[in-house]
Amino acid sequence: MGSRIQKGELGSLINIHWFPLASQGNVYSMSKLCSPSGVNRILVASLKRRIYSCEYHRVNDDVLRPLVKELLFTYIPNGAEIISIDAFNKQPHDEEFTIGITIIKPSGEGTVERYLNIYSETAGDGESGETSIETIAQNCLSMELTYTPYLLYHTLICDREIGEEIVWLISGNDNQIHMIREDKLTHGYVESRIDKYFPELINLQALVLGISVYYYQDNKMRLTAIGCECGLVRVTQVDVESSKVVKEWVLRYDRPVSSVQIFSRYNSVPCDFIRTEGVGGKREDPPILDILIVNAINSTIVFMDVLRSGMKNQAILPSLEATDCTLSSCIADINMDSVNEILLGTYSQEVFVFSFSSQNSSWTLLDKRKFDAPVHSMCYLDLTGDGMKELVVLTQRGVYILQHDQIKVNRLLEERMKELTIRLSKSSQDQET
């Protein structure tokens, strides 16, 4: 569709809610948890043991109100510090949530204890038949770690015998990636050999700050990107069925790589109720995948259409003159033009939006917005349940929830409905002739 919300997207986003944190978090302190019932929420952890959930509830069928509550997770002792949090839904159609939290706790004689706590509860175990986030917070399996954890990340593994399974990946200060998976026999979690499923993540010899894993071709192929504190970037194409590395690219920068993102350039949403030729985007095989490399200090780089061009076609994002450090990134179709934008969060308390121009195949600065503190993390999801996604921004001091201007969205919807009606009418006339 050609029409879109015009320039100034961040400026037109309305701040519908803000809540403070008891203590600051970090770049790994926020996760989203999406429910098949339509009630999505975010989880935010602060350094000093306090964890919050935020979701929206409809009151009197016409008023949406935010519900922010502190969750009391078990097995997070006094004096512990939360390093990272991540969460996922095991099955797309079931309320079976799993939450992972990594913590460190100083002990005697200058030593530190380190743990991965995994919380889960299957829907239907309670009397109501629904999963309660409070119930999940009380059901913990704790694993002691021999390394200091940094990033906590979940992804798929595909096995011929067991099918698909979601596992945890943890980057440690031992310069390794560790894979944690469920042991169905003992109903616990164990560290498993990573080389069997992720040959691209062995022998890194670097502290990994960012991981991005992207499956395509019905999960038969995988693209993996990692960014490291030393500036190392490794991008790997893997044949999933044979677990063999097909191609690998290694880049080295002179500054830490704070974030990496593999993303599809085009944001296409399937529309099952329309079966008309020419309506909707054509599915690419292989897909058009770009890779975002966020250098903490230096310029941010996008490698374009990696599956066809390798790491040869790079685009440098315009420099952010007033910015001293880029902390976070988010991929979102923020202006609703079916092409994904890049959002960068900075220590200088700003979020920058970059859009792709197909005319000159370059990225340009579309908009920016100032916040009250350094921007640690961002995510884009439908938090209010109205069918449109909101931008959630985690700063050093608190959490902002930003919603699209309803008037502009309604105008955009009307334009697209008119355009769709014209295209459907034309297609119907062509079929008759």
N, C-alpha and C positions, 0 to 999 in steps of 0.2 A: 504494500500500500504506500502511496506516495506522500500522504499528509502526515504531519507529526506535530507534537508540541514544539513550539519554536524556541529559539535560543533563550537561555536564562532558566534552565530547568531547575537548578538548585535554588535559585532565587524564588521560584514559584512554589517550591515545596513548603508546606505549612508545618510548623512544629506543633504537633498535636499532644505531645507529652514529653516530659523529662523527669528523670528521677536520679538522685545522687547516689554515690557509692560511699560506704563507710571508710574504705581505704582504696587506693588506686589499684587497678589491675595491670595487665600488660597486653601484648599483641596476641596472646593465646587465651585470653580471658572470656571470650564470648562464643557461644555456639547457638545454632537454631535447631529446634525440634519440631518437625512437621508431622501433623496427625492426619490420617485418612478421613477423620470426621470433620475436618475443616478448621479445627481450632489449632492454630500454630502459635508457638511461643518461642521466646529467646531465653537463654540461660546466661547469666553474667556472674563471674566470680571476681571477688576482690582479694587482694593479697592476704589479708588477715582473716581467712576462714569463712567469710560471709558470702553466701551465694543467693542470687535473686532470680526469680522467674517473672516474666512479664507476658501477659496475654490480654486479649480483649473479650469482654462479655457484653451481650446485648441485654439492655434493661428496658422493660415495657415495650419490647418489639420495635423500638425506634431509636433508642439511645445506646451508643456504644461507649463503654467505660473501660479504661485500662485497669487491670488488676496486677499490681506488683506486690509480691510477697517474698519474704526471706524463707528459704528452704533449709531445714536442719538436717544436713547429711551426717550420717553416722561415720565413725572411724576417721574423723578429722580432729585430732587431739589439740589441746591448748598449745600454743606456741608454733603450730604448723603453719606453713605458707603454701598457698595454692599456686602452682606453676602454670598448669594448663587444664582446659576443660573441652570436651567434645561429646557429641551425642548423635544418635541415629535411631531410626525406626527399622527394626529387623525385616519386617515385611511391609510392602507398600499398602496392603489392604487390612492389616491388623494393628492393634494398639499394643505393640510389643517393643517398648523403648529400652534403650541401653545408654547409660551415661558413664563416661570415664573422666576421672579427675586425678591428676598427678600432684603429689604434695611432697614437700621436704620438711623435716623436723629436726632441729638441732638437739643433739643428745650430749652426754657428758664428754669431757676431755676434747672438745673441739670437733667431734665427729658429727655427721649428719645422717639421719635415717631418711630413706626415700621410698615412696610407695606409689603404686597405681591402684586406685580404688575403682571398682566397676560396680555400678548399681543397675539392677534390672528387675522387672516384674512383668509377668505375662498377663494380658487382659483375661478376665474371667476367673482369676484366682479369688477376687474379692466378691462380696455379696452383691455389689451393684453391677458386676460384669464389666466394669470399666477400669482403666488404669488410672490410678491417682499418682500424681507426681510426688506427693508426700509419702506414699507407700513405697515408691521406687527409692526415695532417699533413705529409707530405713533398711533396705535389702542390699547389703554390701558384701562383695568378695574383694579382699585386699591382697595385693602381691607386693612383697618387698623387692626393691630394685637394687642392683649393684652399681648403678650409675645415676648421675643427676639427669632427670628428664627435662627436655625442652618442649618441642612440638609434639602434640598428641593428635593423630590423624587416623581416620578410618577409611577403608576402601574394600573393594571386593577381591576375593580370590576365586578362581574358577577351576574346579576339580572334576574330572570325569566320573569319579566314584561318588563324591558327596554333593556335587553340583556347586551352586554359588554359596559363598559364605562371606560375611563381613568380618574383617579382622582389624586390630589396632596396629598402627605403626608408631613407634616412639623414637625420636632422635635423642641420643644421649651424649653426655660430655666425654664418653669413651670413643667418640668419632665413629659410631656405628648406628644403624637403624635396626631396631628390635621389633619383631612381629609377635603379637600376643593374640592367641586365638582360644576359643572355647573348647574345653575338653568335655565332650558330651557324656563320657563314661563316668567321670567324677563330678560332673556339674560344676566344674571350676574353670579357671583360666590358666594357661601355661604359655611359656615362651617357646616358640617353635622355630625351627630352622628356616631362615628367610631365603636361602639360595634356591630352594625347590620351586618357590612361587615368584620370587622377585630377584632374579639374577642380576638385575641392573642396580640393586641397592647394596651390593656387597663390595668390600674393599674400597670404601670411600675415603677413609683416612682424613676426614674433615667433619667439623661440627655442622650439621644440617639445620638450617633455620626455616626452610620452606620446602614442602613437597606438594606436587600436583600429579594425580593419576587420572588418565582419561581412557576409557574403554570405547571401542567403536567396532563396526562390522559385527554386530550381534555378540559382542564381548569376545570375539576371536582374536582381536588385536588390541594392543595397549600402547599408549604413549605415556612416558613417565619423565617428569622434570624435577630436579632437586637444585636448591640454591644453598650455598654454604657461607659460613662466617668468613672464611679465607678468600672468598670471591669465586670459588669454583662453581660452575654450572654444568650439570650433566643431563643431557636429554637422550632418551633411549626409546627405540621402537622395538616392541617385543611381540613374538608370536605366542599367544597365550596357551594354545593347545600343546605345543611342544616345549614351552617355557624357554625359548631360545631368543637371544638378542639378534634382531634383524639389522638394525643400524644404531649407531651411537655417535653423538656429538659431544665434545668436551670443550668448554670455554673457560677462560680464566680472566677475572677482573681484579683490580687492585683494591677494591673495597667490598665490605660485606654485602651479600645479596639477601635482602630482608624478606623478599616475597617472590614466588613464582606462580604463574597461573596458566594452565592450558585451557583454552576456551574456544568454542565455536563462534566464528565471526557473526553468524546470522542467528537471530533469535526467532525461531519458527515455532508456532504453537499449532498442534494438529487440530483440525476442525472436522469432526466426524459427521456432522449433520449436513455438510456440503460435499457433494460428489460431482462437481462440475469441472470439466477440463479447463485448465488455465487459471483456476482459482487456487491460491496457495503456492508456497514455494516448492521448487523442485528439490528432491532429496539428493544430496551429493554423496557419491560413493567413490573414493573415500571423502569424508567431510572436509570442509575448509577449517583447519585448526590453526590458530595463532598461539604464540607463547609469549607471555609477558614476563620480563626479567626486571625486577625492581632493585636497582642498586641503591643502597641506603644513602650514599652521598652523591654519587655521579648520576648521569642521565639515565632515565628509564628507557628500556629498549623493547620493541615488539618484533619478534620474528614471524614473518607472514607466511601462511599456507605451508606449514612445515612438512606435511606429508607429501607434497609435490616438489617443494623447492629446497627441502632440507633447512639448514641454518644459514642460507646464503642471502635471503631477502630480508634485510632488517630495516626497521624504521625507528628512528630516535624521536621520542616524545619531546616537544618543546621544553626547554629548561625552565625550572621554577626558580626565578632569581632570588626571591626572598626566603626560600626554603633551605633549612640546614640539614634536614634528614627526613627521608620518606619511610614511614613505619609500616603502612598497611596498604592493601589494594582490594578492589572489589570489581567484579565484572557484572554489569547490569545494563539492560536496555532502558536507561533512565528517561530517554525522551520518546520512547514508544515508536520508533521508526523501523523496528524489526532488525536493527543492527546493534550489536552490543557495544556499549561504551566502557571506558576504563576509568575507574575512580581511584584516586590516590589520596591517602590520608597522611598528613605530615606532622612533624614535631612542632612546626610553626603554627599549629592550630587551624589548618585549612584543609579542605577537601577540594581537589581539582578534578574536573571531568574532561576527558578527551574523547573526541568522536572521530570515526574513520570516514574519510572522504574517498569515495570510489573514483572520482574524477581524476585526482592526482595521486591516488594510492598512498595517502599520508594521514597522519593523526594530527588533529588540531585541538587547541585548548578551547573548549566549549563554554565552560563556566567554572566558578569557584565560589566557596562559601567559608566564612570565618566561624570558628567555634570558640569555646571558652578555655580550651586546654588542648594539649597534644592529642591527636586522633590515633587511638590504638588499634581499632578494628571497625569494620563495617560489614553489614549483610543486607540483602535485599530480598524480602519475602512478604507474603500477604498476611500481615499480623492482625489486621482488623476484620478479615473474613468477608470483605466486600468485592473480591475479585481483582483488586488492584494491589500491587506490591508497594510496601513502604520501605523507605531507607532507614536503617537503624545504624546510628553512629555511636560508638563507644569512645569516650574521651577519658582523659586521666581523672576527671572529676565525676562524670556521670554518663547517662545514656539518653540520647535524643532519638525520638521517633518522628520521622518526617513523612507527611502524606502529600500526594499530588493534589493540586487545586481541582476541586470537583467541577467547577464551571469550565475550566479548560479541558478536562477529560470528557465531559458531556459534549462539548463542541467537537472534539476530535472524534468521538463515537458517531455523532451525526454525520460528519463528513465521510467517514469510512462506510457507514451503512448506505449512504447515497452512492458511493463509488461501487460498493459490492452489488447493489441493486442493478446498476447500469451494466456491470460485467455479467451478472447472471442473465439479464434480459438479452444481452447481445449473444451470449452463448446459446441460449434457448432458440433464438432466431436462426443462428448458424446451423443448429441441429435440424431444424425444420426444413431448411433449404438444402 
